[in-house]
Amino acid sequence: MSASVTSKTRKLPTQALGAKIFHWLNIISLFIMLTSGLQIYNANPVFGGRSGWHIPPIFTLGGWLAGGRHWHFAAMWIFSVNLLWYGLYVFITRRWRHRFVAVNDLKALQKSHNSKRLIYAWHRIIYTSIIPIMLLAIFTGIGMYKPAQLSWIVDIFGSWQALRIVHFSSVPIVILFAILHFWLGKKAGGEKLTESMFW
Ligand code: HEM
């Protein structure tokens, strides 16, 4: 009896519809960006040229260079517009004031002995830090998309090869982020929190 009362009265985590849509579109577009990007990479590997280090086909999307580019350029719109509208939504609804990492999280890391609080602080640090990384992926991607018109982007990175390497670094960073974000989210709020972000 007491168990059923507890399960009825316990508050399940809920998320705004905007956050759910943002997460779904992010997962889908990032998966396409990653796999199609690796297809493009295989046509002329950044590391070692044509005879260099290739990615096994199971991790690629598109079948060949042009196929990979079609997927990459289609998904780049979903990825970029999704980030833009979510940024506006968080700004207009003033969610930015409590949504991202703040000074009290950093203080908690230094002073708190409460393991739940420490995990929560790391969780907020990780999901906040992916935002500048996503923006860097877009910025370097735009530089590679229109290198003649936007040659100043190439200049910022010093060379075309350096620009490619910085853009490519989104691959391991995004994979690492996905693992850490999932793991910390589960530790901070259990499976219910993760589920609440999607359903
Ligand atoms: C986090 C998301 C992204 C990942 C993981 C990713 C990954 C990759 C990878 C691995 C490559 C191959 C790099 C090379 O070998 O030179 C690539 C190429 C490229 N990416 Fe991305 N990318 C992402 C987002 C973007 C965005 C947002 C844009 C555009 C705004 C973009 C535009 C491009 C362009 C233009 C190329 C070169 C295509 C070509 O040379 O034919 N990427 N991407």
Boltz pocket constraint, residues with backbone or C-beta under 6 A from the ligand:
constraints:
  - pocket:
      binder: B
      contacts: [[A, 30], [A, 33], [A, 34], [A, 36], [A, 37], [A, 38], [A, 40], [A, 41], [A, 42], [A, 44], [A, 45], [A, 46], [A, 69], [A, 72], [A, 76], [A, 79], [A, 80], [A, 133], [A, 134], [A, 137], [A, 138], [A, 139], [A, 140], [A, 141], [A, 142], [A, 144], [A, 145], [A, 146], [A, 164], [A, 167], [A, 168], [A, 170], [A, 171], [A, 174]]
      max_distance: 6.0
